[in-house]
Structures are given as C-alpha cells and as structure tokens.
Amino acid sequence: MVDTRQSDETLTGLEVACDTEVSGCVFRMRTEVDDRDRLLEITRDHVSERHGTEYSLEEIDEQHVTEVEV
C-alpha cells in the first residue's frame, strides 16, 4: 500500500474515548469527520451496554468528541 499524501498535508478526524479506572475500560475510537453519526451511535451503545449510563447523541457530541489530526 502506497501513501500518496504530501507530508505537510493535515487531515482532521474525530476521536472519542472512555477511560475509567473503576471498570478498567479503555475504549478509544477514531474516524473520519464524515462518519460522525456512526461514531456517536457506537459510543452511545458502548456506554449504555458496558456502563449502564444513558447519554443522548448530542451530549456525547458536545462533551466527549474531539477533533484530532490524523
């Protein structure tokens, strides 16, 4: 596989992470900016199933999603 991007080109992605000492959970996911809805849904399902806490997609987006360089 050949990487054809220029070395000075910066791409932006999204990241969400769940790092809890209590449960020992380390959940980190990165995706392309265009895939925001999928990232939010997977995170909501993870938190609900693993931690029994319900968050709306809007809460997750506003409080837990960060933009990162990829």
matplotlib code that plots the C-alpha trace (Angstrom):
import matplotlib.pyplot as plt

x = [0.0, 1.4, 0.8, 0.4, -0.4, 2.0, 3.9, 2.7, -0.9, -3.1, -6.2, -8.8, -10.6, -12.8, -12.0, -14.0, -12.5, -13.8, -11.0, -12.4, -10.3, -13.3, -14.3, -10.9, -12.5, -10.3, -12.4, -11.0, -12.3, -11.2, -12.9, -13.1, -15.1, -17.7, -18.5, -19.6, -23.1, -21.7, -19.1, -21.8, -24.0, -21.3, -20.2, -23.8, -24.2, -20.9, -21.6, -25.1, -24.1, -20.9, -21.6, -25.4, -25.5, -27.6, -26.4, -28.0, -26.1, -26.0, -24.5, -21.8, -21.0, -20.8, -18.9, -16.8, -15.9, -12.6, -11.1, -7.7, -5.0, -4.6]
y = [0.0, 3.3, 6.5, 9.3, 12.2, 15.0, 15.1, 18.6, 17.8, 17.8, 15.7, 16.1, 13.2, 12.7, 10.8, 9.7, 7.9, 6.1, 5.7, 4.6, 3.3, 1.8, -0.5, -0.9, 0.2, 1.6, 2.4, 4.7, 5.2, 7.5, 8.1, 10.5, 13.7, 12.5, 9.5, 11.5, 9.9, 6.4, 7.4, 8.8, 5.8, 3.3, 5.4, 5.7, 1.9, 1.2, 3.4, 2.0, -1.6, -1.5, 1.2, 1.3, 5.1, 6.7, 9.7, 11.4, 11.7, 15.4, 15.1, 12.7, 15.0, 18.2, 16.7, 13.8, 14.1, 15.9, 16.8, 15.3, 15.4, 12.1]
z = [0.0, -1.0, 0.9, -1.7, 0.7, 1.0, 4.2, 5.1, 4.5, 7.6, 7.8, 10.6, 12.3, 15.3, 18.5, 21.5, 24.5, 27.6, 30.1, 33.5, 36.3, 38.1, 35.4, 33.7, 30.4, 27.7, 24.7, 22.1, 18.6, 15.7, 12.5, 9.6, 10.1, 7.7, 9.9, 13.0, 13.3, 13.3, 15.9, 18.2, 17.9, 18.7, 21.7, 23.0, 22.7, 24.4, 27.4, 27.7, 27.5, 29.5, 32.0, 32.2, 31.6, 29.0, 27.0, 24.1, 20.8, 21.4, 24.9, 23.5, 20.6, 22.8, 25.8, 24.6, 20.9, 20.0, 16.7, 16.1, 13.4, 11.5]

ax = plt.figure().add_subplot(projection="3d")
ax.plot(x, y, z, "-o")
ax.set_aspect("equal")
plt.show()
